[in-house]
C-alpha cells in the first residue's frame, strides 16, 4: 500500500516558451533558449482522487511570432512513495511528446491534453469552491489591490500579517507535500530572512498580464515570459526571488484571497 503518494512531472524542453498545467494549475512555466530537463512535484495541483488533466503548451521565444523548428517538449508523470522520509519509486506513466514543427510550417503555439489517474490521502482547501472570477466586476482592480497589499506588508516588514495572508496556500503546500510543522515553517522563514537581508519587493513589471487558471476560479499576474510578476530582487547579488501567488474569491466574500 502506498502511504504517501508523491507525484512529479519529468520533462525536457528546447527552444520555446512552455507551460505545463495539472487540472489547469500551472506547475512549471519557463522560457528555454537552449535545452533543459528536470522534474517538479505536482501534488499541490491534485485535489481529488481519480482522473487528473494535464495540459501542455509550447509558444515562441520572446520576440518571435512563430515556433522555432527546434522547439520541443516531452513529459511524463512519475509516482513515488515518500512515507517515513523514503523516496521509493512506484510507477512511470506514459511519455507524451508534442509534435515537432515542420520547416515550412508557421505555428504560433502547440498544445495537447492527456490524463492520468491519482489517489491521494489528503484534503486541501479547494480553490474550485470559489467564484468564477471572469464574471466578477473589477476583478483586475481587485487583483492589483491584493498584490499591492502583499507588497506593502513585505516592504513595511509586517511579516506576521504577510504570513497570515498566505496561510491557506502554505497549508495546502504542507499538506500535499507531507511537510512537518518545522519544514513548513522553514519555507516561510527562508522567505522572511531573504526579505530582511537584501531582497527588496519590486513593483509589478510593465509587461504584466492577468491570467486566469483553475477553470476560471483563480487569477494571477505573470510576466510575458511566464514568470510570476511578484518578486523580490537583491541588487548586490542580482538575484530574483519569485513569489508565485494565486488568488481566488471565496463564496460570499468580496476580496480576493491567496490560495
N, C-alpha and C positions, 0 to 999 in steps of 0.2 A: 504494500500500500504506500502511495506517495503521501508523505506527511505535509511537506511544504513545497508545493509545485512552484517552480521558478522558470518563467518563460522569457526567452530572449529572442531577438531577431538578428540573424547573422547576415551581413550584406557586403557587397562590393560594388563600387560605383566609379565611373570615369567620365570626365569632360561634360559635366552637366550640373545643373541646379536640381536637387531632388528632394522629395519628401515621402516619408512612409507613415501611414496612419493606421492605427488599430482602433476599430469602432469609431472612426472619424476623429480620433485624438492623435495629434502629431507626436510620434515618438522619436523621430530624427528628421531634421531639416538641415541641408548642407549644400554649399557650393564647392564643387570639386573640379579644379582645372586639370589635374593630373589623374591619379588613381588613389582610391582609399578602400580599405577593407577592415572591418571591425564588427563588433556586436554590441547591442544595447539591451538593457532589461525593459520589459513591456508590461509587467504585472499591473502597474498603476492604471493602464488603459483597459484592463479586463475587469469588468464589474458584475459579470453574471456567468453562470455555467452554460455550456453548450457552444453554439456556433459563434465565432468571432470573425469580423470582417477585416481584411487587410486591403488598403488602397495604396498603391504606389504610383508616383508620377515623376517624370523627368521633364525638365524645362531647360531652355537655353542658358548659357553662361551670361553673366551681366554684360550688357552692351550688344548682345546678339538677339535676332528675332526668330531664328530657326535653330534646331538642334544640330550639333556637330555630328559628323559621321562616326566619330569615336565615342559618342555618348552611349552610356550603358548602365544598367542596374540589374543586379541579381540578388536574390534574398531567400532565406528560409527561416522558419521558426524552429527553435530548439527548446527542449524541456529537460530541466534538471530537478532534483530533489535536494533542497538545502537544509533539511532538518538536522538539528544538532551541529550546525555550522559546517556540515559537509557539503560538497558540491558534486553530487552523484549524477552522472549523465543517464537520462532515461530514454529519450527519443528524439530523432530528427524528423521534421515534417518535410514534405516535398519542396524541392527548389523551384522557384519561379524566376524566369529571366524575361525582361521586357525586350521586345523585338528591336533589332538594330535598324538604324536609319540608312536607307539606301543613298548612294551618292547623288542621284538625280532628284531625290525627294526633298521637299521643303516642309518640315514638320515643326510647328511651334511647341508641341508637347506630345508626350505619350503617357497614357495612364492605363492601369489594369486593376482588377479586383480579384481577390481569392478569399478563401475561408479556411479556418482551422478550428478544431474543437478543443475547448479548455475546460478544466474542472478546478475550481478554487475553493479554499476552505474559509475565506474571509468575506466580510461585508464592508462596503465603502459608503461614504456619504455620496449620494448619487447626483451628479450634475443633470442627469436626464429627468429629474423631478422638477427642474426649473422652468421658467417661462421661455417661450420661443422669442429669442432676442431680436430677430429680424422684424418682429411685429411691435417691439417696444418703442414708444415715442422717444426721440432724442437719445437713442442708445449710444451713439458716438460721443455725445457730450458727457453722458454718464461714465463712459469708459475713460475718457480723458480725465475727468474729475477723480476717478478711482486711482488712476496712475499717478496723478499729481499728489494725491493724499499719501500714497505709499512712499513716493519720493520725498515728501516733506517729513514724514516720520523718520526716514533714514538721515536726511540732511540735518534735522534738529536733534538727532541722537535719541529719539524716543523709541528705543529698541523693544521695550516690553509691549508697547502698543502695536508695533510692526509685527511682532511675533503673534499677537492676538489676532491680527487681521489675516494672517496666512495659516492659522492653526488647522483649518479643515483640510487644506492641501497637504500640510505636513503630516496630519493624522492619516490621511489616505496613503501617503508615501510610506510611512512607517508600518501601517497595517499590511499593505500589499507586498512590501519587501521584507517583512518579518523582522523589523528592526527592534532592538531593545530600547528602553527609555534612554539609556546612556547614548546609544548610537543615534537615536533621533535627535536628542539634544545637541550632540556633536555637530550634526548637519547645520543646525541653526546657529550655534556658537561660532562655527567656522565663518559663516557669512558676516556675523556681527564683528568678529575680530578683524576681518578684512576691511569692513567699513571704518573701523577705528584706526586702521594702520595703513592709510594712504589711498584706499579706494574711495572715490567720490561718485555719488549718484549723478548721472548725466541726464540732460533734458531729452525729450523724445526727438529722434533724428528727423530731418526734413523728409526723408524718403519713407516715413512710416505709413503703413496701410493697415486698416482694420480688417481682421479675418474672423470669420465665423467657423466654429468647429462643433463637434458633438451634435451633429444633425441640427444645427441652428440654436443649440442651448448654451453654447459657450462663445465668448468673444475675447480677442486679444489684439495687441498691436505687434506687427512684425516689420522688420526692415525688408527692402526689396529682395535681399539675398536670402531671406527666410530666417534670419537670426532674430531673437527676441529684441523688441525695441527698448525694453527697460534693462539698463545695465549700469555697472559701476566701472570706473576707469582709474587706473593708477598711472599718473603722469610720469613717475620716476621709472617704473619698470615697463611702461607702455603695455600693460596687461589689461584685458577686459574680463569682467565677471558678469555673465548673463543671468538675468532674473526672469525665468520663463513662467510668467503668471497667467493663468486663465481665470476668467470671471464668469459668473452666472447670476441669475436673478431668481432667488427662491420664491415660490408661490406666496403671494400675499405681501411681498416686500417691494420697496421702491428703489433701493440702492443695490448696486452690484456687489457681489462678494467673491473673494478669491476661493477657488476650488481646486 
